[in-house]
Amino acid sequence: MGVEIERKYLVTSDAWRTAAHAVIPMAQGYLNDTASIDSGAQKASVRVRIQGDQAFLNMKSREIGHTRQEFDYPIPVEDARALLALCVGGLIDKRRHLVGHGGLLWEVDEFLGDNAGLVVAEVELASADQAIDLPEWVGEEVTDQVRYYNLALAAKPYNRW
């Protein structure tokens, strides 16, 4: 079983761009929706993601906060394309920029499409109490704000807030 410990922040400037060492295009969708999670009918989001030339099926438990169970499995890209056509809600289109800072790898997600204008930075940690040297380009922490979860952005995109 995998456990993800992640913190999420809004990005306040473009200063991260000069430190980005890679960019990965991503398209993802969900086979379940926020209503099934919120009602308790399901306890995990089920995501399909194509990132670059790879694809994954991912399940993530629905706990608010920085620690969740996560299961991630590689699948053929052709299968991922077929599964994306079965997804509910909108699809998430984004570019993930990888940025090293303070000995950690930051993932800066620049959203496109209906979520254009939203830029968030995530960092995965080894433990929930791990100290973080915050880059100067991050602002408010939104780890506990559900509307910034990709599942929620698929249902209610940033341009409809």
C-alpha positions in Angstrom: 0.0 0.0 0.0 1.3 3.4 -0.9 0.9 6.5 1.3 1.1 10.0 -0.1 2.1 12.9 2.2 1.7 16.0 0.2 1.4 19.7 0.8 -0.2 22.1 -1.8 0.3 25.9 -2.2 -0.9 28.6 -4.5 1.8 30.1 -6.6 2.2 33.9 -6.3 4.7 34.6 -9.2 6.5 33.2 -12.2 9.9 33.1 -10.4 9.8 29.3 -10.4 10.0 29.2 -14.2 13.8 29.8 -14.3 14.4 26.9 -11.9 12.1 24.4 -13.7 14.2 21.6 -15.2 11.4 19.6 -16.9 7.8 20.0 -18.1 5.3 17.1 -18.5 2.0 17.5 -20.3 -0.8 15.8 -18.5 -4.4 14.9 -19.3 -6.5 13.3 -16.6 -10.1 12.4 -15.8 -12.0 10.6 -13.1 -14.2 7.5 -13.3 -16.2 8.7 -10.3 -17.4 12.1 -9.2 -17.4 14.3 -6.1 -21.0 13.3 -5.3 -20.1 9.6 -4.9 -17.2 10.6 -2.6 -19.1 13.2 -0.6 -22.1 10.9 0.0 -19.8 8.1 1.2 -20.8 5.7 -1.6 -17.2 5.5 -2.6 -14.1 6.2 -0.4 -11.5 6.8 -3.1 -11.1 8.8 -6.3 -10.3 6.7 -9.4 -8.2 8.7 -11.9 -6.9 8.0 -15.4 -3.8 10.0 -16.4 -1.7 10.3 -19.5 1.6 12.1 -18.8 3.9 12.5 -21.7 4.1 9.0 -23.3 3.0 7.1 -20.2 -0.4 6.4 -18.6 -1.6 5.4 -15.2 -4.6 4.3 -13.3 -4.6 5.8 -9.8 -6.8 5.4 -6.7 -6.5 7.9 -3.9 -8.4 7.7 -0.5 -10.5 10.7 0.3 -9.2 12.2 3.4 -8.9 15.9 3.8 -5.3 16.9 4.5 -1.8 16.0 3.6 -1.8 12.2 4.1 -3.8 9.7 2.0 -3.5 6.2 0.7 -2.5 6.1 -2.9 -2.2 3.3 -5.5 -0.7 4.0 -8.9 -0.5 1.5 -11.7 1.0 1.9 -15.2 -1.4 1.0 -18.1 -1.1 1.1 -21.8 -1.7 4.6 -23.3 -4.4 3.2 -25.6 -6.3 1.9 -22.6 -5.9 5.3 -20.9 -7.4 7.1 -23.9 -10.4 4.7 -23.9 -10.9 5.2 -20.2 -10.7 9.0 -20.5 -13.7 8.8 -22.8 -15.6 7.1 -19.9 -14.8 9.7 -17.3 -17.4 11.8 -15.6 -17.1 15.6 -15.3 -14.5 17.5 -17.2 -11.0 16.5 -18.1 -8.0 18.1 -16.4 -5.4 19.5 -18.8 -2.2 20.8 -17.3 1.5 21.1 -17.6 3.6 19.9 -14.7 6.9 21.7 -14.2 9.5 20.0 -12.0 11.4 22.4 -9.8 14.1 21.6 -7.2 14.2 23.7 -4.1 15.5 23.2 -0.6 16.4 19.6 -1.3 12.9 18.7 -2.4 11.2 18.2 -5.7 8.3 20.7 -6.2 5.7 20.0 -8.8 4.2 23.2 -10.2 0.9 22.5 -12.0 -0.1 25.1 -14.6 -3.7 24.4 -15.5 -5.1 24.9 -19.0 -8.6 24.8 -20.5 -11.4 25.5 -18.0 -8.9 25.7 -15.2 -6.6 28.2 -16.9 -5.1 30.8 -14.6 -4.8 28.4 -11.7 -1.2 27.5 -10.7 -0.5 25.4 -7.7 2.7 23.9 -6.3 2.8 20.5 -4.5 5.6 18.9 -2.6 5.7 15.3 -1.4 7.2 14.6 2.0 8.7 11.6 3.8 6.8 12.4 7.0 3.9 14.7 8.0 6.1 16.8 10.2 9.0 17.2 7.8 10.4 20.7 7.7 9.9 22.6 4.4 12.0 25.5 3.1 9.2 27.3 1.2 10.3 28.9 -2.0 9.6 32.7 -2.3 7.1 32.0 -5.1 4.6 30.1 -3.0 1.8 31.7 -1.1 -1.2 30.4 0.8 -1.3 26.7 1.7 -4.4 25.0 0.2 -3.7 21.4 1.2 -7.0 21.2 3.2 -9.1 23.1 0.7 -11.1 20.5 -1.3 -11.8 22.8 -4.2 -8.2 22.7 -5.2 -8.2 18.9 -5.5 -8.1 17.8 -9.1 -11.3 15.7 -8.6 -13.1 18.9 -7.6 -11.6 20.9 -10.4 -13.0 18.3 -12.9 -16.5 18.9 -11.5 -16.3 22.6 -10.9 -13.4 24.2 -12.9 -11.6 27.3 -11.8 -13.3 29.5 -14.4 -16.7 28.8 -12.7 -15.6 29.9 -9.2 
